[in-house]
Amino acid sequence: MLNITELNTTASDFWTKLDAMLAWDSVSDDAVFNTVNGILKDVRKRGDDAVVEYTNRFDRMNVGSMAELEIPLVRLQQALENITPEQRSALEQAAARIKAYAERQKMDSWSYTEADGTLLGQQVTALDRVGLYVPGGKAAYPSSVLMNAVPAKVAGVPELIMVVPTPAGEVNELVLAAAAISNVDRVFAIGGAQAVAALAYGTQTVPQVDKVVGPGNIYVATAKRMVYGAVGIDMIAGPSEILVVCDGKTNPDWIAMDLFSQAEHDEDAQSILVCPDAEFVAQVKASIDRLVEEMPRKEIIRKSLEGRGALIVAQDMDEAVKVANYIAPEHLELSVENPRELAKQIRHAGAIFMGRYTAEALGDYCAGPNHVLPTSRTARFSSPLGVYDFQKRSSLIDCSAEGASELGKIASILAHGEGLTAHARSAEYRIKD
C-alpha cells in the first residue's frame, strides 16, 4: 500500500500542513548556479567554439563545428515521412486543433480619435525571432514542439529557431516530424545551458532571438532565469501538478489514473485530490494501490505520490473550491455534476478541465488550449502560454495642434511639480497663445 498523505480541512493544522506540501524551491543550488553562470559567460565570449565544446562534453558527441550540429530542414521532412501514418495523423490533428484555438487569441491593433483630432491607440506586432528549447534523447516531447511553435507562427513570428539535444547522437523522429508540421525555420542539435546561451546572446552560427520558450531540466531553467533581460522567457516552470476536485460520483479508477497521469512525469510531480466524501476518497486510495502495479513507471508514481501527493477530505464543495483557489494548480480537474457552474468560482488555475469525461491528458496533447502552464502557485498571477506571448504592443499617440495645446497645459503643471523644467518647456512650446 502507498503511504499517501491524507488531510482533513477540519484539522486545526490543515493549512499549515498544506503549505508545507505545496512548498517547492525552484531556485537552483550554488553548484548549479555557478556551472550555468560559467557556461553563459563562455558562450557569450567564444560563441560557436564554446557551444561545440560543451555539446561534445555533456551530450557525448564528437563534432568539430556548429555546421555539423544544424539539422537541415529536409531531415525534418524525412522524419515526417518516416513515422507511421497513425503518428503523422495524430500530430497533424493535434497541430490543427492547437492552431484553431490559437487563432482566437490573436490581438489586433486598435485606435480611437478624440474630438479635437488626437489619435490614441495600440499597435500590435509579432516578435522577430523566437528560440524554442525542446528536451531531447529519451525524454522527447513532440507535443512541446507543437504547443510552443504553433502559437508563435499564428502570432506571425517570421523566424523560429529550435534547439534539441541529441545525446550520443540519439534523434527522436517524432520531435523532428512535429517541427516540420509546425514550420520551424532552423534546428540545432544542442541542449543545456549552452543552448540557452546561444539563443540569448547569439553565436557565429546561431542567431540571437528575442524570446526563449520551452521546458528543460534544472540547468536549462537556471539559464533561462539568468538570461532574462537580455531576452524574454516564457516562465520558470516547476514540477507538473494536478488537482482533482471531485464530488464523489466519478469512477474511482478514473480519478486514480488522472492522479497517475501527473505523478508519472517525475518524483517531484504533485497530484492532489480534494473531495467532501471521505468514503469515496478511501475508494480512490484502494484504486491507487491496485492500479499502480499495472504502471510501467510505477516506481516514479509511487515516489511522487508518497513524497508530494495528498488526499484531502473537505467539509463540502464550497470548501473544496476554497482549497483549489488557494493551491492555484497548473491543472485543475472539476470532476463534478455541474462543472461549468463550479468553474465560475475558480479564480486561480492554469487550465480547468470540466466534467467527468475531460481527462487532463487530453489537454497535454490535442484538446487545443496550450499545455505550457503556470506551476508552483504562479497561476495566482500568470497565464498559459499563448499567441499573446509572441506579440508585443506599442502605444500610439498622435496629437492634433489643439490636443497638444490642451495636454501641454496639464503636462506643464505636472512637470514643474516634479522639478523637470525641460519636460515642461517641451510641452509648453506646443501651447497655443
GUBAZA-780128 format. One record per residue (C-alpha): residue number from 1; residue in one letter; x, y, z. Coordinates in steps of 0.1 Angstrom, whole numbers, plus 5000, padded with zeros to 4 digits. Last residue first. Example, Ala and Ser with C-alpha at 12.3 -4.5 7.8 and 13.67 -1.06 7.14 Angstrom:
BEGIN
{atom 2, "S", {5137, 4989, 5071}}
{atom 1, "A", {5123, 4955, 5078}}
END
This chain:
BEGIN
{atom 433, "D", {4987, 5816, 4726}}
{atom 432, "K", {4986, 5779, 4716}}
{atom 431, "I", {5006, 5755, 4737}}
{atom 430, "R", {5031, 5734, 4717}}
{atom 429, "Y", {5063, 5751, 4732}}
{atom 428, "E", {5048, 5745, 4766}}
{atom 427, "A", {5052, 5707, 4763}}
{atom 426, "S", {5089, 5709, 4757}}
{atom 425, "R", {5092, 5737, 4784}}
{atom 424, "A", {5075, 5714, 4810}}
{atom 423, "H", {5097, 5684, 4802}}
{atom 422, "A", {5128, 5707, 4802}}
{atom 421, "T", {5118, 5720, 4836}}
{atom 420, "L", {5115, 5687, 4854}}
{atom 419, "G", {5110, 5698, 4890}}
{atom 418, "E", {5082, 5673, 4896}}
{atom 417, "G", {5056, 5700, 4901}}
{atom 416, "H", {5070, 5718, 4871}}
{atom 415, "A", {5063, 5686, 4851}}
{atom 414, "L", {5027, 5683, 4865}}
{atom 413, "I", {5018, 5719, 4856}}
{atom 412, "S", {5034, 5717, 4822}}
{atom 411, "A", {5018, 5683, 4814}}
{atom 410, "I", {4983, 5697, 4820}}
{atom 409, "K", {4989, 5728, 4799}}
{atom 408, "G", {5006, 5707, 4772}}
{atom 407, "L", {4975, 5684, 4770}}
{atom 406, "E", {4954, 5714, 4760}}
{atom 405, "S", {4979, 5727, 4734}}
{atom 404, "A", {4988, 5692, 4720}}
{atom 403, "G", {4951, 5685, 4715}}
{atom 402, "E", {4945, 5717, 4696}}
{atom 401, "A", {4975, 5710, 4673}}
{atom 400, "S", {4964, 5674, 4669}}
{atom 399, "C", {4982, 5649, 4689}}
{atom 398, "D", {4992, 5614, 4675}}
{atom 397, "I", {4999, 5589, 4703}}
{atom 396, "L", {5002, 5552, 4696}}
{atom 395, "S", {5013, 5527, 4723}}
{atom 394, "S", {5033, 5497, 4711}}
{atom 393, "R", {5022, 5462, 4720}}
{atom 392, "K", {5040, 5429, 4718}}
{atom 391, "Q", {5032, 5395, 4703}}
{atom 390, "F", {5047, 5361, 4709}}
{atom 389, "D", {5033, 5357, 4744}}
{atom 388, "Y", {4999, 5369, 4731}}
{atom 387, "V", {4998, 5338, 4709}}
{atom 386, "G", {4996, 5317, 4741}}
{atom 385, "L", {5014, 5303, 4771}}
{atom 384, "P", {4990, 5298, 4800}}
{atom 383, "S", {4985, 5326, 4825}}
{atom 382, "S", {5002, 5343, 4854}}
{atom 381, "F", {4993, 5359, 4887}}
{atom 380, "R", {4977, 5334, 4910}}
{atom 379, "A", {4986, 5307, 4884}}
{atom 378, "T", {5021, 5311, 4900}}
{atom 377, "R", {5010, 5285, 4926}}
{atom 376, "S", {5040, 5263, 4918}}
{atom 375, "T", {5032, 5259, 4881}}
{atom 374, "P", {5020, 5282, 4853}}
{atom 373, "L", {5010, 5264, 4821}}
{atom 372, "V", {5025, 5252, 4788}}
{atom 371, "H", {4998, 5228, 4778}}
{atom 370, "N", {4982, 5252, 4754}}
{atom 369, "P", {4945, 5251, 4746}}
{atom 368, "G", {4936, 5228, 4717}}
{atom 367, "A", {4924, 5195, 4730}}
{atom 366, "C", {4953, 5176, 4715}}
{atom 365, "Y", {4982, 5166, 4736}}
{atom 364, "D", {4985, 5177, 4772}}
{atom 363, "G", {4949, 5189, 4772}}
{atom 362, "L", {4937, 5154, 4765}}
{atom 361, "A", {4958, 5141, 4794}}
{atom 360, "E", {4938, 5163, 4818}}
{atom 359, "A", {4909, 5139, 4814}}
{atom 358, "T", {4876, 5155, 4804}}
{atom 357, "Y", {4850, 5128, 4808}}
{atom 356, "R", {4840, 5136, 4844}}
{atom 355, "G", {4834, 5173, 4838}}
{atom 354, "M", {4855, 5204, 4833}}
{atom 353, "F", {4892, 5206, 4828}}
{atom 352, "I", {4904, 5240, 4840}}
{atom 351, "A", {4939, 5251, 4829}}
{atom 350, "G", {4964, 5272, 4847}}
{atom 349, "A", {4942, 5277, 4878}}
{atom 348, "H", {4934, 5306, 4901}}
{atom 347, "R", {4899, 5323, 4903}}
{atom 346, "I", {4876, 5293, 4902}}
{atom 345, "Q", {4841, 5301, 4913}}
{atom 344, "K", {4829, 5303, 4876}}
{atom 343, "A", {4843, 5268, 4872}}
{atom 342, "L", {4816, 5255, 4895}}
{atom 341, "E", {4789, 5265, 4871}}
{atom 340, "R", {4807, 5249, 4841}}
{atom 339, "P", {4814, 5217, 4862}}
{atom 338, "N", {4778, 5209, 4871}}
{atom 337, "E", {4779, 5172, 4882}}
{atom 336, "V", {4816, 5171, 4893}}
{atom 335, "S", {4850, 5160, 4882}}
{atom 334, "L", {4864, 5195, 4881}}
{atom 333, "E", {4900, 5188, 4871}}
{atom 332, "L", {4926, 5215, 4877}}
{atom 331, "H", {4959, 5215, 4860}}
{atom 330, "E", {4987, 5240, 4870}}
{atom 329, "P", {4971, 5245, 4904}}
{atom 328, "A", {4962, 5276, 4923}}
{atom 327, "I", {4966, 5259, 4956}}
{atom 326, "Y", {4945, 5286, 4974}}
{atom 325, "N", {4918, 5286, 4947}}
{atom 324, "A", {4915, 5248, 4949}}
{atom 323, "V", {4913, 5249, 4987}}
{atom 322, "K", {4884, 5274, 4986}}
{atom 321, "V", {4867, 5253, 4959}}
{atom 320, "A", {4869, 5222, 4981}}
{atom 319, "E", {4854, 5244, 5009}}
{atom 318, "D", {4824, 5252, 4988}}
{atom 317, "M", {4822, 5216, 4978}}
{atom 316, "D", {4817, 5205, 5014}}
{atom 315, "Q", {4836, 5197, 5046}}
{atom 314, "A", {4868, 5188, 5026}}
{atom 313, "V", {4887, 5155, 5027}}
{atom 312, "I", {4921, 5158, 5011}}
{atom 311, "L", {4942, 5130, 4995}}
{atom 310, "A", {4977, 5142, 4990}}
{atom 309, "G", {5007, 5137, 4968}}
{atom 308, "R", {5042, 5152, 4974}}
{atom 307, "G", {5065, 5124, 4985}}
{atom 306, "E", {5042, 5094, 4987}}
{atom 305, "L", {5025, 5102, 4954}}
{atom 304, "S", {5057, 5111, 4936}}
{atom 303, "K", {5077, 5082, 4949}}
{atom 302, "R", {5050, 5057, 4940}}
{atom 301, "I", {5044, 5072, 4905}}
{atom 300, "I", {5082, 5071, 4898}}
{atom 299, "E", {5083, 5034, 4910}}
{atom 298, "K", {5051, 5026, 4890}}
{atom 297, "R", {5065, 5038, 4857}}
{atom 296, "P", {5054, 5007, 4837}}
{atom 295, "M", {5020, 5010, 4856}}
{atom 294, "E", {5000, 4979, 4863}}
{atom 293, "E", {5010, 4978, 4900}}
{atom 292, "V", {4998, 5013, 4904}}
{atom 291, "L", {4962, 5001, 4896}}
{atom 290, "R", {4956, 4983, 4929}}
{atom 289, "D", {4970, 5007, 4954}}
{atom 288, "I", {4956, 5037, 4935}}
{atom 287, "S", {4922, 5021, 4933}}
{atom 286, "A", {4921, 5015, 4971}}
{atom 285, "K", {4931, 5051, 4976}}
{atom 284, "V", {4903, 5062, 4953}}
{atom 283, "Q", {4878, 5041, 4973}}
{atom 282, "A", {4891, 5057, 5005}}
{atom 281, "V", {4885, 5091, 4990}}
{atom 280, "F", {4849, 5080, 4981}}
{atom 279, "E", {4843, 5071, 5018}}
{atom 278, "A", {4855, 5105, 5029}}
{atom 277, "D", {4831, 5124, 5006}}
{atom 276, "P", {4839, 5161, 5005}}
{atom 275, "C", {4866, 5156, 4979}}
{atom 274, "V", {4900, 5172, 4972}}
{atom 273, "L", {4925, 5150, 4953}}
{atom 272, "I", {4962, 5160, 4949}}
{atom 271, "S", {4989, 5150, 4925}}
{atom 270, "Q", {5024, 5167, 4926}}
{atom 269, "A", {5054, 5160, 4904}}
{atom 268, "D", {5087, 5158, 4922}}
{atom 267, "E", {5093, 5121, 4915}}
{atom 266, "D", {5088, 5125, 4878}}
{atom 265, "H", {5062, 5127, 4850}}
{atom 264, "E", {5044, 5095, 4863}}
{atom 263, "A", {5028, 5115, 4891}}
{atom 262, "Q", {5010, 5137, 4865}}
{atom 261, "S", {4990, 5110, 4848}}
{atom 260, "F", {4989, 5090, 4880}}
{atom 259, "L", {4964, 5114, 4895}}
{atom 258, "D", {4942, 5110, 4865}}
{atom 257, "M", {4946, 5072, 4868}}
{atom 256, "A", {4933, 5074, 4904}}
{atom 255, "I", {4904, 5096, 4894}}
{atom 254, "W", {4893, 5072, 4866}}
{atom 253, "D", {4896, 5042, 4889}}
{atom 252, "P", {4874, 5060, 4915}}
{atom 251, "N", {4845, 5061, 4889}}
{atom 250, "T", {4831, 5096, 4894}}
{atom 249, "K", {4804, 5103, 4920}}
{atom 248, "G", {4824, 5115, 4949}}
{atom 247, "D", {4820, 5152, 4943}}
{atom 246, "C", {4855, 5155, 4928}}
{atom 245, "V", {4881, 5183, 4928}}
{atom 244, "V", {4912, 5169, 4911}}
{atom 243, "L", {4944, 5189, 4915}}
{atom 242, "I", {4972, 5182, 4891}}
{atom 241, "E", {5008, 5193, 4891}}
{atom 240, "S", {5040, 5192, 4869}}
{atom 239, "P", {5073, 5201, 4886}}
{atom 238, "G", {5084, 5238, 4884}}
{atom 237, "A", {5084, 5260, 4854}}
{atom 236, "I", {5103, 5292, 4851}}
{atom 235, "M", {5082, 5311, 4825}}
{atom 234, "D", {5080, 5322, 4789}}
{atom 233, "I", {5114, 5340, 4786}}
{atom 232, "G", {5123, 5374, 4772}}
{atom 231, "V", {5159, 5381, 4761}}
{atom 230, "A", {5188, 5400, 4775}}
{atom 229, "G", {5165, 5407, 4805}}
{atom 228, "Y", {5161, 5371, 4813}}
{atom 227, "V", {5194, 5354, 4806}}
{atom 226, "M", {5198, 5342, 4842}}
{atom 225, "R", {5163, 5328, 4846}}
{atom 224, "K", {5166, 5309, 4813}}
{atom 223, "A", {5200, 5295, 4824}}
{atom 222, "T", {5185, 5283, 4857}}
{atom 221, "A", {5156, 5266, 4839}}
{atom 220, "V", {5180, 5249, 4814}}
{atom 219, "Y", {5203, 5237, 4842}}
{atom 218, "I", {5173, 5225, 4863}}
{atom 217, "N", {5160, 5205, 4833}}
{atom 216, "G", {5141, 5218, 4803}}
{atom 215, "P", {5108, 5233, 4791}}
{atom 214, "G", {5102, 5257, 4762}}
{atom 213, "V", {5104, 5293, 4754}}
{atom 212, "V", {5133, 5318, 4747}}
{atom 211, "K", {5125, 5353, 4735}}
{atom 210, "D", {5141, 5379, 4712}}
{atom 209, "V", {5165, 5356, 4695}}
{atom 208, "Q", {5202, 5358, 4687}}
{atom 207, "P", {5211, 5339, 4655}}
{atom 206, "V", {5230, 5306, 4659}}
{atom 205, "T", {5260, 5304, 4636}}
{atom 204, "Q", {5286, 5330, 4647}}
{atom 203, "T", {5269, 5330, 4681}}
{atom 202, "G", {5238, 5346, 4695}}
{atom 201, "Y", {5234, 5360, 4730}}
{atom 200, "A", {5201, 5345, 4742}}
{atom 199, "L", {5199, 5316, 4717}}
{atom 198, "A", {5235, 5306, 4722}}
{atom 197, "A", {5231, 5310, 4759}}
{atom 196, "V", {5200, 5288, 4760}}
{atom 195, "A", {5218, 5262, 4740}}
{atom 194, "Q", {5249, 5263, 4763}}
{atom 193, "A", {5226, 5259, 4794}}
{atom 192, "G", {5215, 5225, 4782}}
{atom 191, "G", {5209, 5215, 4746}}
{atom 190, "I", {5223, 5214, 4711}}
{atom 189, "A", {5212, 5196, 4679}}
{atom 188, "F", {5202, 5229, 4661}}
{atom 187, "V", {5170, 5234, 4641}}
{atom 186, "R", {5161, 5262, 4618}}
{atom 185, "D", {5127, 5276, 4604}}
{atom 184, "V", {5101, 5256, 4624}}
{atom 183, "N", {5070, 5252, 4602}}
{atom 182, "S", {5050, 5234, 4629}}
{atom 181, "I", {5044, 5203, 4608}}
{atom 180, "A", {5082, 5200, 4602}}
{atom 179, "A", {5090, 5206, 4639}}
{atom 178, "A", {5065, 5179, 4648}}
{atom 177, "A", {5083, 5155, 4624}}
{atom 176, "L", {5116, 5163, 4641}}
{atom 175, "V", {5102, 5156, 4675}}
{atom 174, "L", {5085, 5124, 4663}}
{atom 173, "E", {5118, 5112, 4648}}
{atom 172, "N", {5137, 5115, 4681}}
{atom 171, "V", {5175, 5117, 4675}}
{atom 170, "E", {5201, 5099, 4696}}
{atom 169, "G", {5235, 5112, 4685}}
{atom 168, "A", {5251, 5103, 4718}}
{atom 167, "P", {5228, 5128, 4734}}
{atom 166, "T", {5207, 5146, 4707}}
{atom 165, "P", {5199, 5179, 4724}}
{atom 164, "V", {5171, 5200, 4708}}
{atom 163, "V", {5173, 5236, 4698}}
{atom 162, "M", {5146, 5252, 4677}}
{atom 161, "I", {5149, 5286, 4660}}
{atom 160, "L", {5116, 5302, 4649}}
{atom 159, "E", {5118, 5330, 4623}}
{atom 158, "P", {5090, 5352, 4610}}
{atom 157, "V", {5069, 5353, 4642}}
{atom 156, "G", {5033, 5360, 4629}}
{atom 155, "A", {5013, 5353, 4661}}
{atom 154, "V", {5000, 5321, 4644}}
{atom 153, "K", {5036, 5311, 4640}}
{atom 152, "A", {5044, 5315, 4676}}
{atom 151, "P", {5011, 5298, 4686}}
{atom 150, "V", {5022, 5267, 4665}}
{atom 149, "A", {5058, 5266, 4678}}
{atom 148, "N", {5053, 5263, 4716}}
{atom 147, "M", {5024, 5238, 4718}}
{atom 146, "L", {5035, 5219, 4687}}
{atom 145, "V", {5071, 5214, 4698}}
{atom 144, "S", {5060, 5205, 4734}}
{atom 143, "S", {5038, 5178, 4720}}
{atom 142, "P", {5068, 5163, 4702}}
{atom 141, "Y", {5082, 5156, 4737}}
{atom 140, "A", {5114, 5135, 4739}}
{atom 139, "A", {5128, 5124, 4772}}
{atom 138, "K", {5148, 5095, 4757}}
{atom 137, "G", {5171, 5120, 4739}}
{atom 136, "G", {5159, 5155, 4736}}
{atom 135, "P", {5141, 5182, 4756}}
{atom 134, "V", {5129, 5210, 4733}}
{atom 133, "Y", {5140, 5247, 4737}}
{atom 132, "L", {5123, 5271, 4712}}
{atom 131, "G", {5140, 5303, 4703}}
{atom 130, "V", {5120, 5332, 4689}}
{atom 129, "R", {5127, 5357, 4662}}
{atom 128, "D", {5111, 5390, 4651}}
{atom 127, "L", {5084, 5392, 4678}}
{atom 126, "A", {5050, 5399, 4664}}
{atom 125, "T", {5034, 5434, 4663}}
{atom 124, "V", {5004, 5450, 4679}}
{atom 123, "Q", {4999, 5488, 4676}}
{atom 122, "Q", {4979, 5504, 4704}}
{atom 121, "G", {4958, 5535, 4703}}
{atom 120, "L", {4954, 5573, 4707}}
{atom 119, "L", {4945, 5598, 4679}}
{atom 118, "T", {4941, 5635, 4687}}
{atom 117, "G", {4915, 5651, 4663}}
{atom 116, "D", {4900, 5675, 4687}}
{atom 115, "A", {4870, 5652, 4694}}
{atom 114, "E", {4892, 5623, 4702}}
{atom 113, "T", {4902, 5596, 4677}}
{atom 112, "Y", {4903, 5559, 4687}}
{atom 111, "S", {4929, 5532, 4680}}
{atom 110, "W", {4933, 5494, 4677}}
{atom 109, "S", {4959, 5468, 4667}}
{atom 108, "D", {4947, 5433, 4669}}
{atom 107, "M", {4955, 5406, 4694}}
{atom 106, "K", {4954, 5370, 4683}}
{atom 105, "Q", {4939, 5346, 4708}}
{atom 104, "R", {4912, 5332, 4685}}
{atom 103, "E", {4938, 5319, 4661}}
{atom 102, "A", {4954, 5300, 4689}}
{atom 101, "Y", {4924, 5277, 4693}}
{atom 100, "A", {4924, 5268, 4656}}
{atom 99, "K", {4962, 5263, 4657}}
{atom 98, "I", {4961, 5240, 4686}}
{atom 97, "R", {4934, 5219, 4669}}
{atom 96, "A", {4953, 5218, 4636}}
{atom 95, "A", {4985, 5208, 4654}}
{atom 94, "A", {4967, 5180, 4672}}
{atom 93, "Q", {4952, 5167, 4640}}
{atom 92, "E", {4986, 5168, 4622}}
{atom 91, "L", {5004, 5151, 4651}}
{atom 90, "A", {4978, 5123, 4653}}
{atom 89, "S", {4978, 5118, 4615}}
{atom 88, "R", {5015, 5116, 4614}}
{atom 87, "Q", {5015, 5090, 4643}}
{atom 86, "E", {4989, 5069, 4626}}
{atom 85, "P", {5007, 5071, 4592}}
{atom 84, "T", {5038, 5058, 4609}}
{atom 83, "I", {5069, 5080, 4611}}
{atom 82, "N", {5092, 5081, 4581}}
{atom 81, "E", {5075, 5108, 4560}}
{atom 80, "L", {5076, 5133, 4589}}
{atom 79, "A", {5111, 5123, 4597}}
{atom 78, "Q", {5122, 5129, 4561}}
{atom 77, "Q", {5106, 5164, 4562}}
{atom 76, "L", {5126, 5172, 4593}}
{atom 75, "R", {5158, 5160, 4575}}
{atom 74, "V", {5150, 5183, 4546}}
{atom 73, "L", {5150, 5211, 4571}}
{atom 72, "P", {5187, 5206, 4578}}
{atom 71, "I", {5198, 5197, 4613}}
{atom 70, "E", {5225, 5221, 4624}}
{atom 69, "L", {5250, 5204, 4647}}
{atom 68, "E", {5276, 5196, 4620}}
{atom 67, "A", {5277, 5233, 4610}}
{atom 66, "M", {5284, 5241, 4646}}
{atom 65, "S", {5319, 5226, 4642}}
{atom 64, "G", {5341, 5196, 4650}}
{atom 63, "V", {5317, 5171, 4663}}
{atom 62, "N", {5321, 5142, 4687}}
{atom 61, "M", {5290, 5139, 4709}}
{atom 60, "R", {5287, 5126, 4744}}
{atom 59, "D", {5259, 5151, 4752}}
{atom 58, "F", {5277, 5169, 4781}}
{atom 57, "R", {5313, 5170, 4767}}
{atom 56, "N", {5307, 5172, 4730}}
{atom 55, "T", {5279, 5197, 4734}}
{atom 54, "Y", {5300, 5218, 4758}}
{atom 53, "E", {5329, 5220, 4733}}
{atom 52, "V", {5306, 5227, 4703}}
{atom 51, "V", {5288, 5255, 4723}}
{atom 50, "A", {5322, 5270, 4734}}
{atom 49, "D", {5335, 5271, 4698}}
{atom 48, "D", {5303, 5285, 4684}}
{atom 47, "G", {5304, 5316, 4706}}
{atom 46, "R", {5336, 5323, 4725}}
{atom 45, "K", {5327, 5352, 4748}}
{atom 44, "R", {5289, 5348, 4752}}
{atom 43, "V", {5294, 5310, 4752}}
{atom 42, "D", {5319, 5313, 4780}}
{atom 41, "K", {5299, 5337, 4801}}
{atom 40, "L", {5268, 5315, 4798}}
{atom 39, "I", {5287, 5283, 4806}}
{atom 38, "G", {5303, 5299, 4837}}
{atom 37, "N", {5270, 5311, 4850}}
{atom 36, "V", {5255, 5277, 4844}}
{atom 35, "T", {5281, 5259, 4865}}
{atom 34, "N", {5280, 5286, 4893}}
{atom 33, "F", {5242, 5284, 4895}}
{atom 32, "V", {5242, 5246, 4895}}
{atom 31, "A", {5268, 5244, 4923}}
{atom 30, "D", {5251, 5272, 4943}}
{atom 29, "D", {5217, 5255, 4944}}
{atom 28, "S", {5189, 5261, 4919}}
{atom 27, "V", {5159, 5281, 4928}}
{atom 26, "S", {5127, 5262, 4922}}
{atom 25, "D", {5121, 5256, 4959}}
{atom 24, "W", {5087, 5240, 4961}}
{atom 23, "A", {5063, 5244, 4991}}
{atom 22, "L", {5029, 5229, 4983}}
{atom 21, "M", {5031, 5202, 5010}}
{atom 20, "A", {5044, 5225, 5037}}
{atom 19, "D", {5016, 5250, 5028}}
{atom 18, "L", {4990, 5221, 5031}}
{atom 17, "K", {5004, 5212, 5065}}
{atom 16, "T", {5000, 5247, 5078}}
{atom 15, "W", {4965, 5250, 5062}}
{atom 14, "F", {4953, 5218, 5079}}
{atom 13, "D", {4968, 5224, 5114}}
{atom 12, "S", {4935, 5228, 5132}}
{atom 11, "A", {4920, 5198, 5113}}
{atom 10, "T", {4886, 5204, 5097}}
{atom 9, "T", {4902, 5205, 5062}}
{atom 8, "N", {4911, 5169, 5065}}
{atom 7, "L", {4944, 5156, 5052}}
{atom 6, "E", {4958, 5122, 5040}}
{atom 5, "T", {4994, 5120, 5029}}
{atom 4, "I", {5000, 5090, 5007}}
{atom 3, "N", {5017, 5058, 5021}}
{atom 2, "L", {5012, 5035, 4992}}
{atom 1, "M", {5000, 5000, 5000}}
END
